[in-house]
Amino acid sequence: MRLFRLAFKNAFRHRFRALLTILAMAVALMAFGVLRTVVTAWNVGIDAAQADRLVTRQAVSFIFPLPLAYFDKVREIEGIESVTHSSWFGGIYIDRQNFFARFAIDAETFFEVYPEYMLTPEETENFKKQRNACVVGADIAKQYGFKIGDKITLEGDIYPGTWDFIVAGIYQPKFKSTDATAMVFHWHYLNERVAEDWPTRANLTGWLTAKIADGNRAAEISAQIDDLFRNSAAETKTETENEFARGFIASFGAIFGAMNFVSFTIVAIILLVVANTMLMAARERTREYAVLKTLGFSVGQISALILMESTILSIVGGTLGLGLIAPLIAGLAEAVPKAWFPIFQLEPITVFLLALAVVFIALAAAIFPIRRVARATIVEGIRFAG
């Protein structure tokens, strides 16, 4: 206990320097936490993906459409419970900054395959019977003030022109990882106009999503689907939704690899800051440590003293950082558009990494001062002139 009291007093002997070290550590930990939260928020799509859903797309690239005729053929394959199809619409709502995902979907099958998008029976019925009806997620309904019966006008980019929709339902997410920022509407509404204005683009869809009865047969059924369209003008690639999500996220791998690198570089910087503080403190106390050795303190006891001092600074800085990171992330979650990161929250893995970083910094920052004290003899310490 006496050793701890001595270490505590030593840690704050130079209060301004200790304060700067603690603040630097807290700010750096918050920066680390924000970067890690961005990475985990981006990966939330993988968590939401289901192993018993298969995604079929053009083998060449995701951006090329599939003939709608594939939809009926895939439905006939044994082991498939239901199939739906979707197309990316794009478009602009008032301003390009108002981004949220917009899909043309098959109204009859979409909510069977995606039960995590929850509508009331009345909303489902209203959506199905109105040709220009749409359904929006609860988050964007809150963000833009959409209510049932409102008209949403989009300016098309992939499909040029002005497109009007009537809000027939607001879906609620079933799971924490379910995206509540999308807008879906009837594929037939899109296709009718496409058939009139761009006949060569009619009767096409973006991709198929199939729900299978047994997730263990995913590879077998995927191969069956792809074999069905082999050597056709639009060969397919079928994979589980989880694999599909991973492949999509991997296309941004360089960006998030860089963010990971920066986040761990921040930890290294914190380590250098705390280590520098401890080295300065150990150098200033070289004579004191020599006196302690003269009084009978062992190298182990002096090393424990240095380690405790490093731990006290790390814990105080870490506690401050951890205490501020949660409200910071909560504030950013309100500021960041929901369509960019539907779920932006502090994950347990991030808190664990922050706590691990604090422990690592406390131990690593004490290594060089301890080594310096252990090597110095009593005479060298007494003669040390600073």
Salt bridges, closest charged atoms under 4 A:
ASP52 OD2 - LYS211 NZ 3.33
ASP72 OD1 - ARG75 NH2 2.68
GLU78 OE1 - ARG217 NH2 3.00
GLU81 OE1 - LYS211 NZ 3.52
GLU108 OE1 - LYS128 NZ 3.92
GLU116 OE2 - ARG53 NH2 2.66
ASP150 OD2 - LYS147 NZ 3.88
GLU192 OE2 - ARG131 NH2 2.49
ASP197 OD2 - ARG193 NE 3.87
GLU220 OE2 - ARG217 NH2 2.83
ASP227 OD1 - ARG230 NH2 2.73
GLU239 OE2 - ARG57 NE 3.80
GLU241 OE1 - ARG53 NH2 2.95
GLU284 OE1 - HIS14 NE2 3.26
GLU284 OE2 - ARG17 NH1 2.98
GLU288 OE2 - ARG13 NH1 2.71
GLU309 OE1 - ARG285 NH1 2.73
